[in-house]
Amino acid sequence: MPRSITSTYLICAAAWAVPGAGHLWLGRVQKGVIFLIALPLMFATGLWLEGRLFPFELTQPLVALAAFADIGIGVPYFVAKAMAVGAGDVIAQTFEYGNAFLIVAGLLNMLVVLDAFDVAEGRK
């Protein structure tokens, strides 16, 4: 059964802010807990591997896209920025792997938000 549009958007906002929160809200506890653990763990692994949280530089489109992907993880991104982590170490052997983990964690969370939207709309 589809929900009101306001409720659907609130679910999507919660799903973006806290990975898995949208599924938990919708009663999909198993999926929600998996997302709640796996996605922030991927993000933390990216930071541990000395990946970089990219800045929004519109003059460099690929950097801007990477920044958009990074912010897709929601609150963990802002916590990392507030703690001044994610500067990246270009000479670290794990730098590119860290970047990959950070970017993929954000992009996966965006897919999780879309899945929560579909569930809230009654399509799944």
Contacts in CASP RR format, 6 or more apart in sequence:
PFRMAT RR
TARGET T0000
AUTHOR 0000-0000-0000
METHOD contacts of the structure
MODEL  1
MPRSITSTYLICAAAWAVPGAGHLWLGRVQKGVIFLIALPLMFATGLWLE
GRLFPFELTQPLVALAAFADIGIGVPYFVAKAMAVGAGDVIAQTFEYGNA
FLIVAGLLNMLVVLDAFDVAEGRK
1 122 0 8 1.000
2 8 0 8 1.000
2 120 0 8 1.000
2 121 0 8 1.000
2 122 0 8 1.000
3 11 0 8 1.000
3 120 0 8 1.000
3 121 0 8 1.000
7 120 0 8 1.000
8 117 0 8 1.000
8 120 0 8 1.000
8 121 0 8 1.000
11 22 0 8 1.000
11 25 0 8 1.000
11 26 0 8 1.000
11 116 0 8 1.000
11 117 0 8 1.000
11 120 0 8 1.000
12 22 0 8 1.000
12 113 0 8 1.000
12 116 0 8 1.000
12 117 0 8 1.000
12 120 0 8 1.000
14 21 0 8 1.000
14 22 0 8 1.000
14 25 0 8 1.000
15 21 0 8 1.000
15 22 0 8 1.000
15 23 0 8 1.000
15 25 0 8 1.000
15 109 0 8 1.000
15 112 0 8 1.000
15 113 0 8 1.000
15 116 0 8 1.000
15 117 0 8 1.000
16 72 0 8 1.000
16 74 0 8 1.000
16 109 0 8 1.000
16 110 0 8 1.000
16 113 0 8 1.000
17 74 0 8 1.000
17 75 0 8 1.000
18 36 0 8 1.000
18 74 0 8 1.000
18 75 0 8 1.000
19 35 0 8 1.000
19 36 0 8 1.000
19 38 0 8 1.000
19 39 0 8 1.000
19 40 0 8 1.000
19 73 0 8 1.000
19 74 0 8 1.000
19 76 0 8 1.000
19 109 0 8 1.000
19 112 0 8 1.000
20 31 0 8 1.000
20 32 0 8 1.000
20 33 0 8 1.000
20 35 0 8 1.000
20 36 0 8 1.000
20 39 0 8 1.000
20 112 0 8 1.000
20 116 0 8 1.000
21 32 0 8 1.000
21 36 0 8 1.000
22 32 0 8 1.000
22 116 0 8 1.000
23 29 0 8 1.000
23 31 0 8 1.000
23 32 0 8 1.000
23 35 0 8 1.000
23 112 0 8 1.000
23 115 0 8 1.000
23 116 0 8 1.000
23 119 0 8 1.000
24 32 0 8 1.000
24 33 0 8 1.000
24 36 0 8 1.000
25 116 0 8 1.000
26 116 0 8 1.000
26 119 0 8 1.000
26 120 0 8 1.000
28 119 0 8 1.000
35 109 0 8 1.000
35 112 0 8 1.000
39 73 0 8 1.000
39 105 0 8 1.000
39 106 0 8 1.000
39 108 0 8 1.000
39 109 0 8 1.000
39 112 0 8 1.000
40 73 0 8 1.000
40 76 0 8 1.000
40 105 0 8 1.000
42 101 0 8 1.000
42 104 0 8 1.000
42 105 0 8 1.000
42 108 0 8 1.000
43 73 0 8 1.000
43 76 0 8 1.000
43 77 0 8 1.000
43 80 0 8 1.000
43 101 0 8 1.000
43 102 0 8 1.000
43 105 0 8 1.000
43 106 0 8 1.000
44 76 0 8 1.000
45 98 0 8 1.000
45 101 0 8 1.000
46 97 0 8 1.000
46 98 0 8 1.000
46 99 0 8 1.000
46 100 0 8 1.000
46 101 0 8 1.000
46 102 0 8 1.000
46 105 0 8 1.000
47 80 0 8 1.000
47 85 0 8 1.000
47 86 0 8 1.000
47 98 0 8 1.000
47 102 0 8 1.000
48 98 0 8 1.000
49 92 0 8 1.000
49 94 0 8 1.000
49 95 0 8 1.000
49 97 0 8 1.000
49 98 0 8 1.000
49 101 0 8 1.000
50 86 0 8 1.000
50 88 0 8 1.000
50 89 0 8 1.000
50 92 0 8 1.000
50 94 0 8 1.000
50 95 0 8 1.000
50 98 0 8 1.000
51 86 0 8 1.000
51 88 0 8 1.000
51 89 0 8 1.000
51 92 0 8 1.000
51 94 0 8 1.000
51 95 0 8 1.000
51 97 0 8 1.000
51 98 0 8 1.000
51 99 0 8 1.000
51 101 0 8 1.000
51 102 0 8 1.000
52 86 0 8 1.000
52 87 0 8 1.000
52 88 0 8 1.000
52 90 0 8 1.000
52 95 0 8 1.000
52 99 0 8 1.000
52 102 0 8 1.000
53 67 0 8 1.000
53 70 0 8 1.000
53 77 0 8 1.000
53 80 0 8 1.000
53 81 0 8 1.000
53 85 0 8 1.000
53 86 0 8 1.000
53 87 0 8 1.000
53 88 0 8 1.000
53 102 0 8 1.000
54 63 0 8 1.000
54 64 0 8 1.000
54 66 0 8 1.000
54 67 0 8 1.000
54 70 0 8 1.000
55 63 0 8 1.000
55 67 0 8 1.000
56 64 0 8 1.000
56 67 0 8 1.000
56 68 0 8 1.000
57 63 0 8 1.000
57 64 0 8 1.000
57 67 0 8 1.000
58 64 0 8 1.000
66 99 0 8 1.000
66 103 0 8 1.000
69 102 0 8 1.000
69 103 0 8 1.000
69 104 0 8 1.000
69 106 0 8 1.000
69 107 0 8 1.000
70 77 0 8 1.000
70 102 0 8 1.000
70 103 0 8 1.000
70 106 0 8 1.000
71 77 0 8 1.000
71 106 0 8 1.000
72 106 0 8 1.000
72 107 0 8 1.000
72 109 0 8 1.000
72 110 0 8 1.000
73 102 0 8 1.000
73 105 0 8 1.000
73 106 0 8 1.000
73 109 0 8 1.000
74 106 0 8 1.000
74 109 0 8 1.000
80 86 0 8 1.000
86 102 0 8 1.000
88 95 0 8 1.000
89 95 0 8 1.000
115 124 0 8 1.000
118 124 0 8 1.000
END
